[in-house]
Amino acid sequence: MESAVWIILLPLLTAFFLGIFKLYSDKLFYSLVIVSMVIYLYLLILVINDSYPPKVYSIGDWGLLGINLMVDSFSAMFLLIIAILFITVIIFSLNYIKVNKHKFIILTYVMIAGIAGMVLTADLFNLYVFLEVSSMSSYALTAIKKTDKSIESSFKYLIMSTFGSFFILLATILTYYLTGTLNMAEISLEFKSVPFMIKSTIMFFFIFGYGIKIGLVPLHAWMPDSYEASPIPYNVLSSGLVMKSAIYALIRLLYVIFGVEFLTESGILNIGVFWGVLTFIIAHTLAYQQSNLNRLLGYSSIAQIGYITIGLFLGNEKGLIGGSFHILNHGIMKGTLFLVLGIFYYSLKADEIEDIQGLGYKFPVLSFTFVVAALAIVGLPPFNGFVSKWLIIEAAIEAGFFYAAFFILVGTFLSLTYYLKVIIKLYTKTEKKTLIEKPDLSLKLPTFFLGSLCILFGIVPSLPLSLINNIPKFLLNNSEYIRILLGG
């Protein structure tokens, strides 16, 4: 069986056997986690290295239930994010998670299977199925602490996300009714004869449904509560993978099924750029008002989604490259910030800005890592966030969206204000004595690894860009994607 198929199957099989092993032996359970993690990393590297030119894998020939998988540069970039964040979070969680650890790891494997399926599938039916697999495991992970706050947050997430799923399913049903197929390439060809208003309506349903999943303002209300109540390792995956896989699905649908010409004609690209600007301005403003660090990072994630949306909706090559690079960078930067915060909470239950006063002197290396990631996410050189933000600014100017380029600079200043507030508190001396539980190496190493990537991808951006630079070839030119998917 092809490696790409095992990218989906292995985490599902692992989750199944972990559920059995935990009944008999913790030693067997953790041994399987480690072995599976290493094999999965190997498979991800194999598929990423073999992603150009794109590869198509067909599983079965069952009409509606047939599965078509396609690996191109866009999906390979998401597999790279999975490789970086999933392995990091699993290692971190083995020591960090104290309550329901077995359930947390099993649900994480299920969620990864759903996300991997979303970025590999090439048909709408399986895209929706994998989206729901990812979503349901996310609801459970949000509520896994079983506190009143976590259950309430999970319920809000469930209601809002189900509302989004309804519109996505409705759009999928209408698409199948009109075209008689769920294969993305075939739909794109059939859509050429569909009236403009009907296509626009279906596109609106997709955008509204995925907009809720992504957390674009004003569809973001569930997200900050979720970040505050969830385990921090899950927050890393939520901001870096769950939200981003929804962006991936939406962009794939828009550019492949509808095509850049229709997107331009319908005016949705202009709306998307404006929506992105509105999202990050409001989210930055709300982040500044937060005293809880998880909520602050949650609003910061929503703001970064705004920047990514601008890049991906500009409709030009540099915008797709910049937006895609920022997806990768945000997963790394925000993952670093959450993991540092996780260690602070692990050591002395610090989750408010006031709680971290003076920790810069007690945890000098960890605090420096936090500062690096914070400056990177603000968009300052020489860190990775600066490179992707600058590409988006250049792309916005190139496409004539001068207001978007200007407001990105404004957003950079706004984010600097609240991250400086946290950094200043971190290095403000205090006489308060605190009980500190020393973090071990399994917590610090994953954190330092992610933090080092903020520097590496800023100084040598060509490393990830060698993969990302190929993305526009199969989004702006959907006929090439269609040809490859149909075996032409």
N, C-alpha and C positions, 0 to 999 in steps of 0.2 A: 504493500500500500504506500502511496506517495507521502512524502514528509508533510506536505500542506494539510493532508487529511488528519494526520496525527496531531497537528497543532490544535485541532478541536477535540479529537477523541481522547488524547492522553489526559488532560485535566479532568474530563468527565469520568474516565475510568479510575483515575487516582482518587477522585472524590468518593466514588462508589466503594472502592476497597478500603479507603481510610475509615469510612463509616463502619465497616466490618471489623477492621483491625483494632479500632478503639475499644471494642467490646472485650478484647482479649489481652492486649499488651500495649502499653505506652511505648515500649522500646520498638516494637514492630511498626507502630504508627509513625513515629518520628523518623525511623529508618526509611520508610516508604516516602515520606515527605522529601527527604534529602535526595534520595535516588531519583525520584520523579522530577524534582526541580532541576537536577543536573542534566538529565536526559532532555527535558523540555527546553532548556537553554541551548543545548546542542542542536535540537531540531529547528529552533527559531533562527539560529545562525545559518544553518543550511539553507532554509527557505529564503532568508533575506539576501544571502549571497547569490542566489539563483533567481532573483526577481526581475532581472533585466537581460534580455527582453521578457515581457510578461508571459506567464505560464497559465494555462487553463487546465482544470481537472474536473472531469465529469464523474459523478458517483450515481450509478443507477440510471434507468431511463423509465421513470414512472410518471411521466407527464407533469401534473401539478406538484407532485412530491419529489421530483428529480432535483438533485443538488448539483449546482455548477459552482465551482470555486475558481477564483482568478487571483493570481498574485502579480501585482505590478508595483511600481515605485511607491504609490500612495499607500497601498495596504502594507507594503514592506516597512514603511516608516512607522506605521502603528505597531507592527510586530517588534520593531526595535524598541519602542516605548514599553511594550509588554515585557520584553527581555530585561530592560533596565529596572522598571518599577516592581514587577512581580517578584523577581528574585530578591530584590532589596527588601521588600516588605515581608516576604516569608521569613527571611533570616532575622529581621528585626522583631517580628511577631513571636517567634519561638520563645523568646525570653520576656518580651514586653507584656503580652496578653496573659492575664492571670485568671480571668473568669471566662468560662465557655471557650477555652482555647481550641479544643478539638472542633467544635462547631464553627468557630471563626475560620480555621484553616480549610475545612471542607467547603464551606460556602464561598470562600475566596477562590478555590479551584473551580467551582461551578461558574462563578461570575466571569473568570478569565476565559473559560470555554465559550460563554456567550459572547464576550467581546471579540475573541478571536474569530468566531463564526460570523459576526457582523462585518468584520473588515475583510473577510475572505470570500463570502458568498457573492454570487452575481445574479441572484434572483430575489424578487420582492417577498415571496412567501417565507423563505428561510431567513431573510433579513429581519422580518417581523418576529419570527420564532426566536431567533437568537437575541433580539432586542429584549423580548420578554424574559428569557432565561437570565440575562444580565440584570434586568430590572428587579425581578423577584428576589434574587439573591442579595441585591443591594438593599431592598426593604428589610430583609432579615438581618443583614449586617448592621444597619442603622439602629435596629432595636435590640441588638444582641446583649447590651448591658442590662436590659430589663428594668431600667429605672423609669419613673413616670415621664421624665423629659425625653428619654430615648424612644419610648413607645409612642408618645405624642408626636415626636418629630417623624418617626417612621410612618405613622398614620397620615400625616400631612403629605409626606413624600408619596405614599401610595395613592392618595386621592388625586393629587396633581398629575402624577405620572400616568395614572390610568386614564385620566382625561386626555393627556397627550397621545397615549396609545390608541384611544378611540379614533382620533382624527387620522392617525397614521394607518390604522386598519381600514377606515372608511376610504381613504385615498387609494389604498392597495386594492380593495374590492372594486372600486370604480375603474381603476386602471385595467384590471383583469376583465371586467365586463365590456370595456371598450375595445380591448386589443386581443382578448382570448389567450394571452400568454402572461407569464410572470418573469420571463427572462429579460434582463435589463436591455440587452442589445436588441432583441425583437420588439420590445415595447418602444424603444426609441425610433425604430423604423416605422412601426404602426402609428405612432403619435403624429407623424407628418400629415396624416389625413384627418386628424381630430380637430374640430373647430377651436379657435383661439380662446374663447371664453370658457369652454369646458376644460381645456388644458390649464388655464389660469386658475380655475377653481380647484382642480386636483393639486396643483402646485401650492396653492394657499393652504390646503389641508395638511400637506406634508410639512410645510414650513411652520405652521402653527403647532402641529404635534411635536415636531422635533425641537421647536423653540422652547417648549416647556421642559423637555428632557435636558436641553442644553443649559437653561437658566438665564435666558436673555431677559432683560428688564422690559416689561413689568411681569414676566412669567417666572420670576425667580423666588417668589415668596417662601417656598418650602426649603430653599437651599441653606441659608445661614443657620436655621434651627437644626438641620441635619448635621452640619459640620460641628456644631457645639455639642451635640449629644452622642455622636458616633465615636468609636475607638479611633485613635489617631492613625494607626496603620491603614484603616479603611479610608480615612480622609485622603491619604496619599493616592490611593487607587481611584477614589471618586473624582478628585480634581484632575488627575493625570490620565485616567482611562475611561471612566464611565461617562463623564460629560463629553470627553473628546471623541468617543466612539459614536455618539449621537451627532456631533458635528461632521464626522467622517461620513456617516450614512446620508445626511442631508446634502452635503456637497457632492457626493458620488451620484445621488439621484438627480440633483439639479443639472449638473454638467453632462452626465451621460444620457439620461432619459430626455431632458428638455433641450439641452444644448445651449451654448453660450449666445447664439443668435437670438433664440427665443427669450432667454433671460434678459438680454439687452432690450429687445423689443417690448417686453412686458413691463420694463422699468423696475424689476425686482432687484437688480444689482444696485441701483440708486437707493432703494429702500433699505437694502441690507447694509450698505455703508453707513447711512444715517442711523439705523438701528444700532450698529456697533458703537458709533460715537455716543449716542444717548446712553447705551448700556454702561460704558466705562466711566462716563462723567458721573452718573448717578451712583454707581457702585463705589467709586473712589470717595465720593462725598459721604456715603453711608459708612464706609470703612473707617474714615477718620473719627466718626462718633463712637466707635466701639471701645469698650474696656476689656471685653473677653477676647483673648488671642485667637481662639478658634473661629469666632464670628468675624473678627478682623480679616483673617486669612480667607474665610469663606467669601466675603465681599470682594476681597482682592482677586479671588479666582473668577468671580463674575466679571470684574473689570477686564481681566486678561482675555476672557471670552470675547469681550467687545473688540479688542485689538485683532484677535484672530478672525472674527467675523468680517471686519473691514478688509483685511488682506485677502480672504477667500472670496469676497463679493466684488472685488475690484474688476474682475474679469480679464486680468492680464497676467502675463507669465511671471513677472516679478512679484505680484501680489500673491499668487498661489505659492510661490517659493517662500516668501516671507511669512505668510500665514501658516504654512505647513511647518516651517522651522520654529515658529513661535509655539505651535502645539507641542513639539518635542521639548523645547526649552522650558515652557511653563511646567510641564510634568516634572522636569528635573529640579527647577528652582523651587516650586511649591512643595515638591516632595522633600527637599532638603529642609525647608522652613518647618514643615509639619513634624519631621523626625526629630529636629532639635527641640521643638516644643514638646514632643512626646517624651524625650529624655528629661526635660525640666519637670514635666508632670510626674514621671516615674520616680524622680529623685526626691521631690518635695511638694507634689500636688500643685504645682504652679500652673494656673491657666488664665489668670488675669494679668494685665500689664503691670499692676502694682506688685504682683507676686514675684516678678523676675528682677526686681531692683537689686543691683549689686552682683548678679550672677555672672557678669562678665569677668569678675575677679575669681570666682569660685570654679567656673568652667571656662577657662580662657580659650581653649581650642574650639570647643563647641560654640561659644559665643562668637568667635571669629568666623566660624562656618555660617552661623546665622547672618552675620553682617554681609558676608560675601553673597549669599543667596538673596538677601534683601536688596542690596545694591544692584544685583543682576536683574531682579524682577522689576525694579524701578526703571531699568534701561540705561544704566551708566556703563561706560567702557572701563575696563577691557573685558567685560563679562558677556556671556552668551545672549542674554536678553537684549543687550544693546544692538547686536548684529541683526537679529530678527526684527526688532522694532524699526531699525533704520531702513531695512529692506521694505517694510510696509510703508513707511513714510515716502521713500523714493517711488514706490509703485503708485501711491495715492497721487503724488504730483504728476507722474507720468500719465495717469488716467484722467487728470483734470479735477480731482477731488482735493482742492487746496485747503478747504475748510477741515477736512478729515486729517490732513497732515498737520495743520496748525493745532487742532484739538488733541492729537496724540502727544504733542509737546506739552500742552496744558495738563494732560492726564499724567505725564511723567512727573511734573512738578507736584501734582496733588498726591500721587503715591509716595513721593519722597517725604512729604510732610508727616504722614502717619507712620511710615517705617522709621523715620528719624526719631519720632516720639518713642517708639519701642526701643531703638538702639540706645538713646540717651538714658532711658530707664535702666537698661541692661548694665550700663557703665556708671550708674550713680551709686556711690558708696552708701552703705547702710550699716547701722550698728545692730540691726535685728539678727538674732541667732536663729538658725533654721536647722532642722533635722534633715540630713542629706543621706539618701541611699545611693551609694556609688554605682553608676551604670557600668555594666561589663562590656567586653569587646564586641559582643554580638549586637549591641545597640549602637556603639560608636562607629564601628567599621562601615556599615551600610550608609550612615549619615555622612561620614567623611567622603565616601565614594561618590555619592550624589553631589556633594559640595564641590568636589574636585572637577566634576564635569561642567559645572558653571564656569570654571576658569578655562578648562581645556577647550570647550566648544566656542568660547569667546576668542581665545588666542588662535586656535586652529579650526575655524568654522568649516573649512573645506572637508573635514572628516564626515560630518553628517550631510553637508550640502552635496557631496558626490552622489548620494542617494536621492536627496530631495530635488535636485535640479532636473531630474527626469519626470517629475510629477506633472507639469503642465502639458507634456506631450500627449497624455492620454485623458486629460480633462478638457483642455481647450479644443482639442481635435478629437471629438467623441467618435468620429467615423473610424479612427484607428483602433480605439477600444472595441468598438462594435465588430470590426473585421476580425480581430484576434479572438474575441469571445465566441464568434460564430464559426471560427475555424477557417477563415478566409486566407 
